Amino acid sequence: MIPAQFDYQAPATLEEAVSLLASDLDGAKILAGGHSLIPAMKLRLAQPQLLVDIARIKSLAYIREEGDQILIGATTTHYQLESSDLLKRICPLLPECAKSIGDVQVRNKGTIGGSIAHSDPAGDWPAAILALEAALVLVGPNGDRTVKAEDFFVDLLTTDLQPGEILREVRVKKPSGRFGQAYQKVPHPASGFAVVGIAVHLELNDDGSCKSAAIGVTGVGVKAYRAQGVEGALMGTNLDDDAIAAAGTHVCDGIDPNSDLYASGDYRCHLAQVHTRRAILAAKANVQ
Ligand SMILES: Cc1cc2nc3c(=O)[nH]c(=O)nc-3n(C[C@H](O)[C@H](O)[C@H](O)COP(=O)(O)OP(=O)(O)OC[C@H]3O[C@@H](n4cnc5c(N)ncnc54)[C@H](O)[C@@H]3O)c2cc1C
């Protein structure tokens, strides 16, 4: 439980962090909240030569509105998202997801950027940002680029981040019109991580029928994904109980579900179906 030896740098600016990272593309790693990286280092699953601590770059922690977007800095903590009055008002899925994460200590240190970059198959943020169709701004030695959340998660613990790149910002379009959101999660009793987590963003037509649905799923597969079968089945329906139950049966379409000592693949899919239905019902009840 003692990590291998490493160097530590705490840059004051993002530019400095990018250049430190570029100085050792194979050996350097970003440190944010440390709540995934430090345990991995203690187990020697990760042995970076250099930690570049971005949690001390004050300008990277923010939640603000800009035009029709919500901008969230990468080192914004789970707690800052959970307690944001702005988000509770304009995009309640984000604080609802944040408050389901781990415990108070984890939420006080862990960051949204660290969680998304780590891409744990049971992490909560990936489901929420997929349902919100977020964009991720990455910065590297060659400047900025923006990637859609659905293109970012590549495989188990693997993202589209290239060597030397830092996730700088999460961008979410401000929800508008008649919309409802919800996050439903079955937490693992020991860690709090999602055995299954379902994030829903619904948009309704004036007559109450489903205009669009975006559903992010975590815990079920090797990476978080959009449940397109459910989304397609909901479109145009009047969102009655039968339509929602029928749509929920598609949540594991095309997915080879995770299986472990706590939950077999079949059980996970059953949980996912039940909680997809509950999450859609909750989102419908939350329509503004
Ligand atoms: C007891 C416990 C319970 C937990 N329960 C939950 C839970 O219920 N749900 C959940 O979702 N998570 C849970 N977590 C994980 C927690 O949310 C972590 O905070 C999160 O996964 C990683 O964020 P971090 O800021 O701590 O990142 P770190 O641990 O510092 O970094 C994680 C990885 O991401 C990289 N990285 C970090 N920031 C960036 C960036 N901006 N750009 C590029 N790369 C970056 C690092 O190099 C590292 O590889 C739990 C953790 C613990 C210890």
The ligand as an SDF file (V2000), in Angstrom:
LIG
                    3D

 53 58  0  0  0  0  0  0  0  0999 V2000
  -14.0630    5.4800   -1.2960 C   0  0  0  0  0  0  0  0  0  0  0  0
  -14.3470    6.0150   -2.6630 C   0  0  0  0  0  0  0  0  0  0  0  0
  -15.6490    6.0090   -3.1280 C   0  0  0  0  0  0  0  0  0  0  0  0
  -15.9540    6.4970   -4.3940 C   0  0  0  0  0  0  0  0  0  0  0  0
  -17.2430    6.4620   -4.8260 N   0  0  0  0  0  0  0  0  0  0  0  0
  -17.5340    6.9150   -6.0680 C   0  0  0  0  0  0  0  0  0  0  0  0
  -18.8680    6.8980   -6.5610 C   0  0  0  0  0  0  0  0  0  0  0  0
  -19.8170    6.5070   -5.8830 O   0  0  0  0  0  0  0  0  0  0  0  0
  -19.0850    7.3360   -7.8200 N   0  0  0  0  0  0  0  0  0  0  0  0
  -18.0640    7.8280   -8.6160 C   0  0  0  0  0  0  0  0  0  0  0  0
  -18.3330    8.2270   -9.7460 O   0  0  0  0  0  0  0  0  0  0  0  0
  -16.8070    7.8910   -8.1560 N   0  0  0  0  0  0  0  0  0  0  0  0
  -16.5160    7.4480   -6.9230 C   0  0  0  0  0  0  0  0  0  0  0  0
  -15.2360    7.5220   -6.4640 N   0  0  0  0  0  0  0  0  0  0  0  0
  -14.1910    8.0830   -7.3480 C   0  0  0  0  0  0  0  0  0  0  0  0
  -14.1340    9.5900   -7.1780 C   0  0  0  0  0  0  0  0  0  0  0  0
  -15.2920   10.1780   -7.7280 O   0  0  0  0  0  0  0  0  0  0  0  0
  -12.8980   10.1970   -7.8520 C   0  0  0  0  0  0  0  0  0  0  0  0
  -12.7880   11.4600   -7.3400 O   0  0  0  0  0  0  0  0  0  0  0  0
  -12.9260   10.2990   -9.3460 C   0  0  0  0  0  0  0  0  0  0  0  0
  -13.1510    9.0740   -9.9820 O   0  0  0  0  0  0  0  0  0  0  0  0
  -11.5810   10.7980   -9.8920 C   0  0  0  0  0  0  0  0  0  0  0  0
  -11.4940   12.1650   -9.7110 O   0  0  0  0  0  0  0  0  0  0  0  0
  -10.2270   12.7940   -9.0490 P   0  0  0  0  0  0  0  0  0  0  0  0
  -10.3650   14.2510   -9.1820 O   0  0  0  0  0  0  0  0  0  0  0  0
  -10.0520   12.2370   -7.6880 O   0  0  0  0  0  0  0  0  0  0  0  0
   -9.0810   12.2980  -10.0750 O   0  0  0  0  0  0  0  0  0  0  0  0
   -7.6300   11.6990   -9.8010 P   0  0  0  0  0  0  0  0  0  0  0  0
   -7.7160   10.5000   -8.9450 O   0  0  0  0  0  0  0  0  0  0  0  0
   -6.6980   12.7670   -9.3770 O   0  0  0  0  0  0  0  0  0  0  0  0
   -7.2640   11.2660  -11.3020 O   0  0  0  0  0  0  0  0  0  0  0  0
   -7.9030   10.1690  -11.9180 C   0  0  0  0  0  0  0  0  0  0  0  0
   -7.2920    9.9580  -13.3180 C   0  0  0  0  0  0  0  0  0  0  0  0
   -7.6780   11.0070  -14.1930 O   0  0  0  0  0  0  0  0  0  0  0  0
   -6.5270   11.7510  -14.6460 C   0  0  0  0  0  0  0  0  0  0  0  0
   -6.9480   13.1510  -14.6150 N   0  0  0  0  0  0  0  0  0  0  0  0
   -7.4750   13.8150  -13.5430 C   0  0  0  0  0  0  0  0  0  0  0  0
   -7.8880   15.0450  -13.9110 N   0  0  0  0  0  0  0  0  0  0  0  0
   -7.6000   15.1570  -15.2250 C   0  0  0  0  0  0  0  0  0  0  0  0
   -7.7960   16.1950  -16.1780 C   0  0  0  0  0  0  0  0  0  0  0  0
   -8.4050   17.3530  -15.8670 N   0  0  0  0  0  0  0  0  0  0  0  0
   -7.3850   15.9850  -17.4500 N   0  0  0  0  0  0  0  0  0  0  0  0
   -6.7980   14.8050  -17.8040 C   0  0  0  0  0  0  0  0  0  0  0  0
   -6.5960   13.7810  -16.9440 N   0  0  0  0  0  0  0  0  0  0  0  0
   -6.9890   13.9610  -15.6770 C   0  0  0  0  0  0  0  0  0  0  0  0
   -5.4030   11.4080  -13.6940 C   0  0  0  0  0  0  0  0  0  0  0  0
   -4.1330   11.4890  -14.3120 O   0  0  0  0  0  0  0  0  0  0  0  0
   -5.7570    9.9690  -13.3350 C   0  0  0  0  0  0  0  0  0  0  0  0
   -5.3240    9.1000  -14.3380 O   0  0  0  0  0  0  0  0  0  0  0  0
  -14.9080    7.0310   -5.2020 C   0  0  0  0  0  0  0  0  0  0  0  0
  -13.5860    7.0680   -4.7220 C   0  0  0  0  0  0  0  0  0  0  0  0
  -13.3070    6.5630   -3.4700 C   0  0  0  0  0  0  0  0  0  0  0  0
  -11.8920    6.6250   -2.9700 C   0  0  0  0  0  0  0  0  0  0  0  0
  1  2  1  0
  2  3  1  0
  2 52  2  0
  3  4  2  0
  4  5  1  0
  4 50  1  0
  5  6  2  0
  6  7  1  0
  6 13  1  0
  7  8  2  0
  7  9  1  0
  9 10  1  0
 10 11  2  0
 10 12  1  0
 12 13  2  0
 13 14  1  0
 14 15  1  0
 14 50  1  0
 15 16  1  0
 16 17  1  0
 16 18  1  0
 18 19  1  0
 18 20  1  0
 20 21  1  0
 20 22  1  0
 22 23  1  0
 23 24  1  0
 24 25  2  0
 24 26  1  0
 24 27  1  0
 27 28  1  0
 28 29  2  0
 28 30  1  0
 28 31  1  0
 31 32  1  0
 32 33  1  0
 33 34  1  0
 33 48  1  0
 34 35  1  0
 35 36  1  0
 35 46  1  0
 36 37  1  0
 36 45  1  0
 37 38  2  0
 38 39  1  0
 39 40  1  0
 39 45  2  0
 40 41  1  0
 40 42  2  0
 42 43  1  0
 43 44  2  0
 44 45  1  0
 46 47  1  0
 46 48  1  0
 48 49  1  0
 50 51  2  0
 51 52  1  0
 52 53  1  0
M  END
$$$$
